[in-house]
Amino acid sequence: MVHPDAEFREFLAEGRFMLQRQKGGAAFYPPRTIAPVTGSEDLEWFEPSGRGTVYSTTVVRRKPPEPSYNVCLVELAEGPRMMTRVEGIDPAEVRIGMPVVARVIDQDGQALVVFVPENAA
Amino acid sequence: MSPFPRGRTAIVGAATFGTGMSPGYSPSDLAAIASSRALAEAGLSPKDVDGLFFVHSVDTLGGMSFAQYLGINPKVTNNNRLGGSAFQAMVEDAAWLLDVGAIDVALIAYGSNQATIGRAQSKTAPPNVYEGPYRPTNPITSYAMATARHMHQFGTTKEQLGEVAVAARQWARLNPEAYMRDPLTMDDYLAARMINDPLGRFDCCLVTDGGAAIVMTRADRARDLPKTPVHVLGAANTTTHRDIMAMPDLTVTGAAQTGARAYARAGLTAADVDVVEVYDAFTINTILFLEDLGFCPKGEGGAFVADGGIAPGGRLPVNTNGGGLSCTHPGMYGLFTLIEATRQLRGECGDRQVAGAEVALAHGNGAVLSSQATVILGAPATV
C-alpha cells in the first residue's frame, strides 16, 4: 500500500495541496485509510479551494533574537480544520475570522501548507 | 445497561507523597510510598489489592511494572493512558468492577519525577506529524488557541484569566502541602512574560514531581474501616479528539457530556455540589470546566470567576488545594483532584476546609482538552 500520508506528501512535493473525501461524502484531514465516522474505504483525493478562515490563533513567543511566530487553526472552506500558520503579516496581527488562502512552501526541504491573508493573495 | 452503582463503592484511603521536588525517587517509588500510606489509612496493605489501576509518567507498560514492584498478582490490571483524566475514568471502572464483585480492593495510583528529570525526558506521546512542522510548543499552544477562541466568542478578558491564577494561589496559601505559597497579585500576573498569547507564565500549571494513591472498596466493607468513607455517587468519561486541530469546538469540552452523565448517575445537579476540584493545567481550563459542568452558563465563566468568585470566601470553593496552578502538577494531575475532594469530604482540610461539605466534584482532563472525566463524591449522609 502507498500510505495516504505518503500520497499527501507526494502531492505537496508537486506543489499541490490535496484532501481526501469519501466518494460523494465529506472531506477530512489529516489523511486516513478509512473515512472517519462512516468507516468507508471508498475514498478519493480532490483539490480543495485553498480558501479558509482563521478559527483560532496564537503567537509562540521566543527569546530574542529568535523571532516569535504564528501558529493557528484554519477552517477550510471544505470543512476540516488544520494546524498551520499565516505568513506575510506580523504574527500578532493574525485575527480570528480572517479569510486566508493556502500556499505550498518549502520549509527546510519539506513541502508545507501555510496560508496568507486573502487580501494579500 | 445496569444503573451506575450510586454510593455502593467508596474511597477509603488517600495519600500523596513527594509532591514538590523529590530527587532520588523514581516514579514507581513515589507511587509506591503514596500507595502504602493510602492502604494503611484503610488498614490494608499491598497484598489486599486485587484491582490495580496505575499510571507511570513514562513507562507505558507501568501497570505490570507496578504490580511487580508491589509484589502482587491482581485480577485486574488497568494501565489506562488517557493522561490527566485517567484516574477519574479508573474510579468509574473500579466502581463497576467492585460492585459486580469482580474485585474487592482497588488501588488507583500514579507517580512522576518529571521535575527532577526534566519534561523533555518525561514525554511518552510523539507529536502529530500534521502539527509538528508548525512548531507548536504543546500543550500550551493548544490551550492558548482555546483561550483566544473563548475571548473572541465571549469577551473573556486577560484579567478574568488572572482571577483564576490569583484565586488558586490564595487557596494554596492555606494549604501546607502546596508547592507555591508566595503571594500572587493581579499586577504580578499581568506583568508576567507572555509565552503563547494570550497565556503568560502564571496561566500555566507547575512542573513538579509527585506520587498519589487512592483505595476503593464496596460501601458495606468501607463502613468498618478507620476513615469516613467517601462514596462514589456518579462518574463518566469521554474522548472528543487527540490533537487540537480535531477538537469539534474549542469553547466546549467533553466535560459538558461527562458532567451531565455523572450528575444523572448521582441524581444531583451542579447546585448540589459544595466543593469543586477541576484540572487546571491552564487558567482557561477552570473557566471552561465551570461552564461545561453547569456552574454557570456557557460564555459566562469569566464573569463567574471575577471579583474573587472562586477565591477563599467567594461564591464557590474551587481548587481548594491550590490546584495544578499553585499546589502540585507532576504531569497528570487528575488524581490530586480526587484526593483533595476526599479530604474536603472527610473534613481534614484545616484552614482551607469548606464547612459542612457533603458533595464534591473532581474533574480530570487529558492531553489538550481531549479526554474529560468527572467523578461526584459524597459524604455518608448523601447515600
Interface residues (C-beta under 8 A of the other chain):
Chain A: D5 Y29 P30 Y55 S56 T57 T58 V59 V60 R61 Y69 V71 C72 L73 R81 M82 M83 T84 R85 A92 I96 G97 Q107 Q110 L112
Chain B: N128 V129 Y130 E131 P133 Y134 R135 P136 T137 T141 A144 M145 A146 A148 R149 H152 R193 M194 I195 N196 D197 P198 L199 D243 I244 M245 A246 L250
